[in-house]
Amino acid sequence: MTAAAGIVAIVLALPAMAADEQRCPWLNAATAGGLLGGVVQVTVTGTSCEFGRQTGAEAATLWIEVNPISAPHPHCGPGAEPLAAIGNEAAACAYQGKPGWMAEQVVGRVRDHAFLVRIGTNNNSATAQALREKVRNLAEQVAGILF
């Protein structure tokens, strides 16, 4: 095989290699890893992305979901913190998920899409305030992409 033929073979294989990696339309794995403190595993569906990190007994997850406004979507209940300038009707609230976990979420709407951004961990040194700040910043990014 000549050098030119080898280069052509590599170039033709690149799209196939890239297709194997799951890509979230709202967040990349490097940014999610920065928020969760290290390398993450990614699971992508048509409407959601989940980033997870496990280190020994400590775990953290980040979840983004975007659906048409006509589909059922989560809401924060009474006592939610209204958030200005993050889409429409955005609110932040605590989320009760797995036992022993702390989680915060932001729900909102941009045009004809509802979005949910949630971050959670079983790390006892994490604070609700720190998680809320992370999830609010991430919700701003997701809402900006949806505009």
MDTraj code that builds the backbone (N, CA, C; nanometers):
import mdtraj as md
import numpy as np

residues = "MET THR ALA ALA ALA GLY ILE VAL ALA ILE VAL LEU ALA LEU PRO ALA MET ALA ALA ASP GLU GLN ARG CYS PRO TRP LEU ASN ALA ALA THR ALA GLY GLY LEU LEU GLY GLY VAL VAL GLN VAL THR VAL THR GLY THR SER CYS GLU PHE GLY ARG GLN THR GLY ALA GLU ALA ALA THR LEU TRP ILE GLU VAL ASN PRO ILE SER ALA PRO HIS PRO HIS CYS GLY PRO GLY ALA GLU PRO LEU ALA ALA ILE GLY ASN GLU ALA ALA ALA CYS ALA TYR GLN GLY LYS PRO GLY TRP MET ALA GLU GLN VAL VAL GLY ARG VAL ARG ASP HIS ALA PHE LEU VAL ARG ILE GLY THR ASN ASN ASN SER ALA THR ALA GLN ALA LEU ARG GLU LYS VAL ARG ASN LEU ALA GLU GLN VAL ALA GLY ILE LEU PHE".split()
xyz = np.array([
    [0.0858, -0.1169, 0.0000],
    [0.0000, 0.0000, 0.0000],
    [0.0904, 0.1232, 0.0000],
    [0.0556, 0.2178, -0.0852],
    [0.1333, 0.3413, -0.0913],
    [0.0921, 0.4318, 0.0229],
    [0.1725, 0.5330, 0.0500],
    [0.1420, 0.6291, 0.1560],
    [0.0111, 0.7013, 0.1271],
    [-0.0107, 0.7368, 0.0005],
    [-0.1339, 0.8070, -0.0367],
    [-0.2561, 0.7198, -0.0125],
    [-0.2470, 0.5916, -0.0457],
    [-0.3589, 0.4998, -0.0245],
    [-0.3856, 0.4819, 0.1246],
    [-0.2797, 0.4794, 0.2040],
    [-0.2950, 0.4679, 0.3492],
    [-0.3655, 0.5882, 0.4084],
    [-0.3294, 0.7055, 0.3609],
    [-0.3935, 0.8293, 0.4093],
    [-0.5401, 0.8302, 0.3710],
    [-0.5713, 0.7907, 0.2474],
    [-0.7111, 0.7861, 0.2035],
    [-0.7904, 0.6882, 0.2901],
    [-0.7332, 0.5737, 0.3230],
    [-0.8020, 0.4745, 0.4069],
    [-0.8305, 0.5311, 0.5459],
    [-0.7351, 0.6038, 0.6016],
    [-0.7540, 0.6634, 0.7345],
    [-0.8626, 0.7693, 0.7299],
    [-0.8589, 0.8563, 0.6295],
    [-0.9589, 0.9630, 0.6168],
    [-1.0988, 0.9033, 0.6013],
    [-1.1117, 0.7967, 0.5223],
    [-1.2423, 0.7337, 0.5039],
    [-1.2916, 0.6645, 0.6306],
    [-1.2025, 0.6208, 0.7171],
    [-1.2410, 0.5523, 0.8407],
    [-1.2787, 0.6494, 0.9520],
    [-1.2357, 0.7744, 0.9445],
    [-1.2631, 0.8705, 1.0525],
    [-1.4108, 0.8884, 1.0835],
    [-1.4980, 0.9067, 0.9837],
    [-1.6398, 0.9211, 1.0187],
    [-1.6960, 0.7991, 1.0913],
    [-1.6549, 0.6804, 1.0549],
    [-1.7033, 0.5588, 1.1211],
    [-1.6554, 0.5537, 1.2647],
    [-1.5302, 0.5949, 1.2904],
    [-1.4793, 0.5956, 1.4274],
    [-1.5519, 0.7001, 1.5104],
    [-1.5802, 0.8160, 1.4524],
    [-1.6496, 0.9217, 1.5256],
    [-1.7929, 0.8820, 1.5563],
    [-1.8567, 0.8036, 1.4696],
    [-1.9946, 0.7625, 1.4916],
    [-2.0076, 0.6715, 1.6126],
    [-1.9004, 0.5988, 1.6491],
    [-1.9054, 0.5097, 1.7641],
    [-1.9150, 0.5863, 1.8956],
    [-1.8651, 0.7080, 1.9001],
    [-1.8675, 0.7876, 2.0223],
    [-2.0024, 0.8582, 2.0328],
    [-2.0685, 0.8438, 2.1463],
    [-2.1977, 0.9083, 2.1657],
    [-2.1760, 1.0571, 2.1912],
    [-2.2532, 1.1394, 2.1245],
    [-2.2401, 1.2840, 2.1390],
    [-2.3731, 1.3434, 2.1848],
    [-2.3649, 1.4219, 2.2879],
    [-2.4809, 1.4926, 2.3399],
    [-2.4904, 1.6275, 2.2678],
    [-2.6077, 1.6643, 2.2172],
    [-2.6190, 1.7913, 2.1461],
    [-2.6116, 1.9149, 2.2365],
    [-2.6206, 1.8968, 2.3679],
    [-2.6247, 2.0110, 2.4578],
    [-2.5003, 2.0272, 2.5434],
    [-2.4158, 1.9245, 2.5502],
    [-2.2984, 1.9303, 2.6369],
    [-2.1987, 1.8247, 2.5933],
    [-2.0697, 1.8577, 2.5967],
    [-1.9710, 1.7552, 2.5615],
    [-1.9183, 1.6869, 2.6879],
    [-1.8563, 1.5725, 2.6680],
    [-1.8085, 1.4918, 2.7803],
    [-1.7001, 1.5636, 2.8609],
    [-1.6185, 1.6442, 2.7957],
    [-1.5121, 1.7154, 2.8674],
    [-1.5708, 1.8170, 2.9658],
    [-1.6725, 1.8904, 2.9226],
    [-1.7358, 1.9877, 3.0125],
    [-1.8080, 1.9167, 3.1260],
    [-1.8777, 1.8094, 3.0945],
    [-1.9450, 1.7310, 3.1990],
    [-1.8431, 1.6770, 3.2983],
    [-1.7302, 1.6295, 3.2487],
    [-1.6245, 1.5801, 3.3366],
    [-1.5709, 1.6883, 3.4276],
    [-1.5608, 1.8106, 3.3764],
    [-1.5177, 1.9224, 3.4602],
    [-1.6160, 1.9496, 3.5725],
    [-1.7449, 1.9393, 3.5435],
    [-1.8477, 1.9618, 3.6457],
    [-1.8527, 1.8488, 3.7482],
    [-1.8268, 1.7258, 3.7023],
    [-1.8373, 1.6096, 3.7909],
    [-1.7037, 1.5678, 3.8508],
    [-1.5955, 1.6308, 3.8090],
    [-1.4664, 1.6051, 3.8724],
    [-1.3817, 1.4957, 3.8106],
    [-1.4031, 1.4616, 3.6841],
    [-1.3189, 1.3604, 3.6203],
    [-1.3833, 1.3027, 3.4958],
    [-1.3242, 1.1980, 3.4441],
    [-1.3722, 1.1330, 3.3218],
    [-1.5112, 1.0738, 3.3462],
    [-1.5999, 1.0927, 3.2492],
    [-1.7381, 1.0473, 3.2631],
    [-1.7732, 0.9429, 3.1578],
    [-1.8736, 0.8645, 3.1885],
    [-1.9368, 0.7737, 3.0936],
    [-2.0589, 0.8476, 3.0394],
    [-2.0879, 0.8322, 2.9110],
    [-2.1970, 0.9055, 2.8470],
    [-2.2994, 0.8082, 2.7911],
    [-2.4274, 0.8373, 2.8151],
    [-2.5379, 0.7639, 2.7544],
    [-2.6294, 0.8671, 2.6891],
    [-2.6539, 0.8505, 2.5604],
    [-2.7347, 0.9466, 2.4854],
    [-2.8542, 0.8754, 2.4241],
    [-2.9729, 0.9356, 2.4390],
    [-3.0929, 0.8890, 2.3695],
    [-3.1373, 1.0039, 2.2794],
    [-3.2509, 0.9889, 2.2156],
    [-3.3012, 1.0947, 2.1287],
    [-3.3353, 1.2228, 2.2012],
    [-3.3707, 1.2134, 2.3293],
    [-3.4146, 1.3320, 2.4029],
    [-3.3325, 1.3605, 2.5286],
    [-3.2340, 1.2763, 2.5593],
    [-3.1611, 1.2970, 2.6844],
    [-3.0151, 1.2562, 2.6743],
    [-2.9385, 1.3107, 2.7675],
    [-2.7975, 1.2750, 2.7832],
    [-2.7724, 1.2535, 2.9316],
    [-2.7039, 1.1454, 2.9633],
    [-2.6653, 1.1195, 3.1016],
    [-2.5139, 1.1028, 3.1065],
    [-2.4531, 1.1770, 3.1980],
    [-2.3093, 1.1685, 3.2204],
    [-2.2911, 1.1149, 3.3618],
    [-2.2105, 1.0134, 3.3767],
    [-2.1885, 0.9551, 3.5083],
    [-2.0406, 0.9389, 3.5378],
    [-2.0070, 0.9545, 3.6642],
    [-1.8695, 0.9363, 3.7094],
    [-1.8720, 0.8534, 3.8366],
    [-1.7897, 0.7505, 3.8422],
    [-1.7800, 0.6629, 3.9587],
    [-1.6341, 0.6534, 4.0000],
    [-1.6054, 0.6832, 4.1257],
    [-1.4709, 0.6682, 4.1814],
    [-1.4855, 0.5970, 4.3143],
    [-1.4589, 0.4681, 4.3160],
    [-1.4806, 0.3912, 4.4385],
    [-1.6275, 0.3943, 4.4742],
    [-1.6571, 0.4315, 4.5977],
    [-1.7953, 0.4385, 4.6432],
    [-1.8618, 0.5709, 4.6059],
    [-1.7829, 0.6692, 4.5658],
    [-1.8369, 0.8011, 4.5326],
    [-1.8833, 0.8048, 4.3878],
    [-2.0019, 0.8608, 4.3662],
    [-2.0586, 0.8693, 4.2318],
    [-2.1249, 1.0049, 4.2124],
    [-2.1337, 1.0459, 4.0864],
    [-2.2015, 1.1700, 4.0500],
    [-2.2634, 1.1514, 3.9123],
    [-2.3781, 1.2156, 3.8901],
    [-2.4434, 1.2092, 3.7601],
    [-2.4908, 1.3475, 3.7191],
    [-2.4988, 1.3643, 3.5904],
    [-2.5524, 1.4865, 3.5323],
    [-2.6502, 1.4422, 3.4246],
    [-2.7700, 1.4957, 3.4265],
    [-2.8759, 1.4527, 3.3359],
    [-2.9318, 1.5750, 3.2648],
    [-2.9436, 1.5673, 3.1321],
    [-3.0066, 1.6727, 3.0528],
    [-3.1150, 1.6061, 2.9696],
    [-3.2337, 1.6649, 2.9730],
    [-3.3446, 1.6116, 2.8941],
    [-3.4163, 1.7277, 2.8265],
    [-3.4452, 1.7129, 2.6987],
    [-3.5165, 1.8152, 2.6217],
    [-3.6272, 1.7452, 2.5442],
    [-3.7497, 1.7924, 2.5623],
    [-3.8659, 1.7336, 2.4967],
    [-3.9532, 1.8428, 2.4378],
    [-4.0361, 1.8071, 2.3397],
    [-4.1344, 1.9043, 2.2915],
    [-4.2241, 1.9463, 2.4081],
    [-4.2665, 2.0689, 2.4070],
    [-4.3478, 2.1213, 2.5171],
    [-4.4771, 2.0416, 2.5325],
    [-4.5240, 1.9771, 2.4265],
    [-4.6473, 1.8985, 2.4327],
    [-4.6300, 1.7688, 2.5117],
    [-4.5057, 1.7231, 2.5304],
    [-4.4805, 1.5998, 2.6059],
    [-4.4838, 1.6302, 2.7553],
    [-4.5203, 1.5328, 2.8380],
    [-4.5131, 1.5548, 2.9825],
    [-4.3695, 1.5892, 3.0221],
    [-4.3550, 1.6855, 3.1104],
    [-4.2217, 1.7225, 3.1549],
    [-4.2247, 1.7584, 3.3033],
    [-4.1102, 1.7434, 3.3712],
    [-4.1048, 1.7692, 3.5147],
    [-4.1241, 1.9160, 3.5486],
    [-4.1697, 1.9372, 3.6687],
    [-4.1862, 2.0719, 3.7224],
    [-4.1277, 2.0745, 3.8626],
    [-4.0893, 2.1919, 3.9066],
    [-4.0537, 2.2100, 4.0473],
    [-4.1825, 2.2425, 4.1212],
    [-4.1936, 2.1971, 4.2413],
    [-4.3132, 2.2223, 4.3203],
    [-4.3073, 2.3560, 4.3920],
    [-4.3922, 2.3720, 4.4925],
    [-4.3917, 2.4943, 4.5712],
    [-4.2551, 2.5142, 4.6377],
    [-4.2158, 2.6363, 4.6519],
    [-4.0865, 2.6650, 4.7139],
    [-3.9710, 2.6661, 4.6158],
    [-4.0010, 2.6490, 4.4860],
    [-3.8948, 2.6526, 4.3846],
    [-3.8410, 2.7941, 4.3723],
    [-3.7152, 2.8034, 4.3329],
    [-3.6516, 2.9335, 4.3116],
    [-3.6695, 2.9736, 4.1651],
    [-3.7508, 3.0780, 4.1371],
    [-3.7653, 3.1224, 3.9983],
    [-3.6309, 3.1747, 3.9460],
    [-3.6004, 3.1453, 3.8219],
    [-3.4744, 3.1885, 3.7625],
    [-3.5038, 3.2783, 3.6429],
    [-3.4557, 3.3997, 3.6484],
    [-3.4724, 3.4930, 3.5376],
    [-3.3638, 3.4682, 3.4337],
    [-3.3956, 3.4997, 3.3105],
    [-3.3002, 3.4970, 3.1993],
    [-3.2512, 3.3571, 3.1636],
    [-3.3235, 3.2535, 3.2028],
    [-3.2914, 3.1172, 3.1590],
    [-3.4176, 3.0632, 3.0929],
    [-3.4369, 3.0963, 2.9680],
    [-3.5565, 3.0526, 2.8982],
    [-3.6801, 3.1141, 2.9604],
    [-3.7891, 3.0405, 2.9556],
    [-3.9155, 3.0849, 3.0128],
    [-3.9541, 2.9920, 3.1263],
    [-4.0160, 3.0483, 3.2263],
    [-4.0700, 2.9695, 3.3370],
    [-3.9661, 2.8787, 3.4019],
    [-3.8412, 2.9209, 3.4029],
    [-3.7353, 2.8377, 3.4620],
    [-3.7386, 2.8480, 3.6138],
    [-3.7105, 2.7362, 3.6775],
    [-3.7067, 2.7311, 3.8234],
    [-3.6049, 2.6270, 3.8673],
    [-3.5458, 2.6514, 3.9820],
    [-3.4499, 2.5572, 4.0413],
    [-3.5107, 2.4991, 4.1674],
    [-3.4796, 2.3728, 4.1939],
    [-3.5302, 2.3079, 4.3130],
    [-3.4456, 2.1852, 4.3446],
    [-3.4581, 2.1394, 4.4679],
    [-3.3928, 2.0143, 4.5067],
    [-3.4684, 1.8994, 4.4427],
    [-3.3984, 1.7900, 4.4204],
    [-3.4602, 1.6708, 4.3634],
    [-3.4355, 1.5545, 4.4571],
    [-3.5401, 1.4834, 4.4907],
    [-3.5280, 1.3663, 4.5765],
    [-3.5174, 1.2439, 4.4885],
    [-3.3993, 1.1927, 4.4751],
    [-3.3763, 1.0760, 4.3900],
    [-3.3385, 0.9560, 4.4738],
    [-3.2210, 0.9043, 4.4482],
    [-3.1736, 0.7854, 4.5167],
    [-3.1480, 0.8148, 4.6640],
    [-3.1757, 0.7201, 4.7525],
    [-3.1436, 0.7392, 4.8949],
    [-2.9933, 0.7616, 4.9126],
    [-2.9580, 0.8577, 4.9965],
    [-2.8178, 0.8891, 5.0213],
    [-2.7573, 0.9847, 4.9199],
    [-2.8362, 1.0285, 4.8244],
    [-2.7896, 1.1208, 4.7217],
    [-2.8471, 1.2593, 4.7460],
    [-2.7737, 1.3601, 4.7033],
    [-2.8194, 1.4982, 4.7030],
    [-2.8244, 1.5403, 4.5563],
    [-2.9331, 1.6045, 4.5160],
    [-2.9455, 1.6461, 4.3767],
    [-3.0190, 1.7784, 4.3674],
    [-2.9826, 1.8559, 4.2672],
    [-3.0475, 1.9827, 4.2361],
    [-3.0835, 1.9805, 4.0887],
    [-3.1918, 2.0504, 4.0536],
    [-3.2343, 2.0521, 3.9138],
    [-3.2885, 2.1888, 3.8750],
    [-3.2857, 2.2136, 3.7457],
    [-3.3500, 2.3311, 3.6868],
    [-3.4419, 2.2791, 3.5775],
    [-3.5646, 2.3281, 3.5769],
    [-3.6602, 2.2964, 3.4713],
    [-3.7034, 2.4278, 3.4079],
    [-3.7344, 2.4236, 3.2808],
    [-3.7775, 2.5448, 3.2125],
    [-3.8253, 2.5147, 3.0728],
    [-3.8434, 2.6221, 2.9980],
    [-3.8965, 2.6107, 2.8623],
    [-3.8266, 2.7127, 2.7745],
    [-3.7967, 2.6725, 2.6518],
    [-3.7466, 2.7635, 2.5500],
    [-3.8255, 2.7342, 2.4234],
    [-3.8954, 2.8333, 2.3755],
    [-3.9811, 2.8209, 2.2577],
    [-4.0739, 2.7017, 2.2743],
    [-4.0615, 2.6008, 2.1901],
    [-4.1537, 2.4871, 2.1969],
    [-4.0895, 2.3632, 2.2592],
    [-3.9869, 2.3848, 2.3451],
    [-3.9197, 2.2733, 2.4127],
    [-3.9127, 2.2965, 2.5633],
    [-3.9371, 2.1914, 2.6373],
    [-3.9169, 2.1929, 2.7818],
    [-3.7818, 2.1277, 2.8084],
    [-3.7097, 2.1783, 2.9086],
    [-3.5807, 2.1182, 2.9403],
    [-3.5693, 2.0916, 3.0895],
    [-3.4880, 1.9939, 3.1203],
    [-3.4555, 1.9556, 3.2575],
    [-3.3051, 1.9360, 3.2636],
    [-3.2425, 1.9956, 3.3618],
    [-3.1001, 1.9746, 3.3871],
    [-3.0884, 1.9367, 3.5339],
    [-3.0253, 1.8228, 3.5617],
    [-3.0154, 1.7736, 3.6995],
    [-2.8727, 1.7269, 3.7263],
    [-2.8226, 1.7585, 3.8447],
    [-2.6914, 1.7096, 3.8868],
    [-2.7065, 1.6527, 4.0267],
    [-2.6462, 1.5366, 4.0493],
    [-2.6575, 1.4722, 4.1795],
    [-2.5314, 1.3965, 4.2158],
    [-2.5162, 1.3720, 4.3455],
    [-2.3992, 1.2995, 4.3934],
    [-2.4302, 1.2331, 4.5269],
    [-2.3514, 1.1325, 4.5594],
    [-2.3593, 1.0722, 4.6924],
    [-2.2410, 1.1156, 4.7784],
    [-2.1657, 1.2140, 4.7313],
    [-2.0520, 1.2687, 4.8041],
    [-2.1029, 1.3530, 4.9212],
    [-2.0731, 1.3115, 5.0431],
    [-2.1228, 1.3813, 5.1616],
    [-2.0651, 1.5214, 5.1789],
    [-1.9531, 1.5510, 5.1133],
    [-1.8953, 1.6844, 5.1288],
    [-1.9550, 1.7853, 5.0308],
    [-2.0381, 1.7409, 4.9378],
    [-2.1042, 1.8325, 4.8441],
    [-2.2108, 1.9119, 4.9181],
    [-2.2336, 2.0339, 4.8723],
    [-2.3387, 2.1171, 4.9317],
    [-2.4477, 2.1430, 4.8284],
    [-2.5685, 2.1625, 4.8776],
    [-2.6803, 2.1932, 4.7887],
    [-2.6532, 2.3226, 4.7133],
    [-2.5942, 2.4195, 4.7789],
    [-2.5652, 2.5485, 4.7153],
    [-2.4679, 2.5310, 4.5981],
    [-2.3635, 2.4514, 4.6163],
    [-2.2660, 2.4287, 4.5089],
    [-2.3308, 2.3555, 4.3920],
    [-2.4133, 2.2555, 4.4217],
    [-2.4822, 2.1835, 4.3153],
    [-2.5803, 2.2749, 4.2427],
    [-2.6502, 2.3599, 4.3158],
    [-2.7467, 2.4514, 4.2539],
    [-2.6759, 2.5472, 4.1592],
    [-2.5598, 2.5968, 4.1999],
    [-2.4837, 2.6887, 4.1148],
    [-2.4393, 2.6179, 3.9864],
    [-2.3911, 2.4958, 3.9980],
    [-2.3485, 2.4203, 3.8796],
    [-2.4652, 2.3959, 3.7852],
    [-2.5778, 2.3525, 3.8401],
    [-2.6921, 2.3188, 3.7551],
    [-2.7516, 2.4455, 3.6932],
    [-2.7484, 2.5573, 3.7632],
    [-2.7992, 2.6826, 3.7066],
    [-2.7113, 2.7267, 3.5888],
    [-2.5797, 2.7213, 3.6060],
    [-2.4893, 2.7590, 3.4968],
    [-2.5078, 2.6688, 3.3753],
    [-2.5241, 2.5415, 3.4002],
    [-2.5442, 2.4477, 3.2903],
    [-2.6791, 2.4714, 3.2222],
    [-2.7830, 2.5020, 3.2983],
    [-2.9149, 2.5302, 3.2404],
    [-2.9085, 2.6529, 3.1511],
    [-2.8292, 2.7529, 3.1874],
    [-2.8106, 2.8698, 3.1018],
    [-2.7538, 2.8290, 2.9668],
    [-2.6580, 2.7385, 2.9690],
    [-2.5954, 2.6900, 2.8457],
    [-2.6965, 2.6138, 2.7603],
    [-2.7716, 2.5239, 2.8213],
    [-2.8704, 2.4450, 2.7476],
    [-2.9782, 2.5367, 2.6886],
    [-3.0287, 2.6306, 2.7677],
    [-3.1306, 2.7228, 2.7185],
    [-3.0753, 2.8064, 2.6026],
    [-2.9518, 2.8491, 2.6119],
    [-2.8904, 2.9254, 2.5034],
    [-2.8821, 2.8455, 2.3745],
    [-2.8521, 2.7173, 2.3846],
    [-2.8455, 2.6322, 2.2658],
    [-2.9845, 2.6146, 2.2046],
    [-3.0873, 2.6078, 2.2893],
    [-3.2231, 2.5884, 2.2404],
    [-3.2801, 2.7142, 2.1732],
    [-3.2244, 2.8317, 2.2055],
    [-3.2706, 2.9547, 2.1399],
    [-3.2244, 2.9494, 1.9990],
])
top = md.Topology()
chain = top.add_chain()
for i, resn in enumerate(residues, 1):
    res = top.add_residue(resn, chain, resSeq=i)
    for name in ("N", "CA", "C"):
        top.add_atom(name, md.element.get_by_symbol(name[0]), res)
traj = md.Trajectory(xyz[None], top)
